[in-house]
Amino acid sequence: MHRAIVGLDVGSTTVKAVIVDPETKDIVWSDYQRHHTKQAECVLDFMVRVGQVLTEKGCDDIRVFVTGSGAKPLEAPLGAKFVQEVNSVTLAVETLHPDAGSVVELGGQDAKIIVFKENEKTGDKSAIASMNDKCASGTGATIDKCMIKVGMPPEDTLKLHFNDSQLHHVAAKCGVFAETDIVNLVKTGIPSDEIMCSLADAIVMQNLSVLTRGNTLRHKVLLLGGPNTFLPFLQECWRKRIPETWDERGYDYPKDVPIEELIPVPENAALYAAYGAVMYGMHEPEHVGVYSGLDGL
């Protein structure tokens, strides 16, 4: 392996990286880390390890493509090329899941919904994308803060399952309002698992009602991003509420297909933006995104 393309997704709370073999499009190395507001330092640590991996593989032709809300300032120091993150996610999905109908990606401070529509005459697919632009409500940052407020250890959230039998009102339209509601629920003695399930339901319903911009999600719906990857109760909430919206709107979907296949969390679901940046890079000329080493960082 003498050529490699590195994709970096520098988000608001985490950095994700992939090394891809351009011959096979396979991921040969990846990582996902919280950067604790030290984006450049975290990227430097990643690139040191990327260098070690590629040196061991005898790779001397390295190109880098970056995406995410914190990536633009790191473009020049790395010699990288910046790719807009909705484009990155769309390219990754089109590469790995040509049969996907929609995407719901939750990040640290953003949420994206992409709906793929097919032109009946030409068969071409077009992507309709929307992204939150005013508030980080309904994203990983809100979930993080509310976990702290209810006193639930992170490892417990990884085992929590969605239960809609005891849901309470949480205002998901605004992150601050959501936290206020959470604090009030804690004060009144509501159990932490009920509060977290109520938060998940508020987030899912907010995104389904507002971020879809009037569009109906089409199956199959990929759940992407860190929160959707690591939180089972959030995955289960999507799988309950999305079919309900389909039934309400008379959307025809295969009811005999298991819900985990209709609304899957694919392998490497947290890495799609980084992988998509690489897919973008594969269409760029060879002189674009040539890695300039660690000195700039």
Buried (B, 14 or more C-beta within 10 A) or exposed (E): BEBBBBBBBBBBBBBBBBBBBBEEBEBBBBBBEBBEEEBBEBBBBBBEBBBEBBEEBEBEBBBBBBBBBBBEEBBEBBBBBBBBBBBBBBBBBBBBBEEBBBBBBBBBBBBBBBBBBEEEEEEEBEBEBBBBEEBBBBBBBBBBBBBEBBEBEEEBBEEBEBEEEEBBEBBBBBBEBBBBBBBEBBEEEBEBBBBBBBBBBBBBBBBBEBBBEEBBBBBBBBBBBBBBBBBBBBBBBBBBBBBEBBEEEEBEBEEEEEBEEBBBBBEBBBBBBBBBBBBBBBEBEEEBBBBBEEEEB
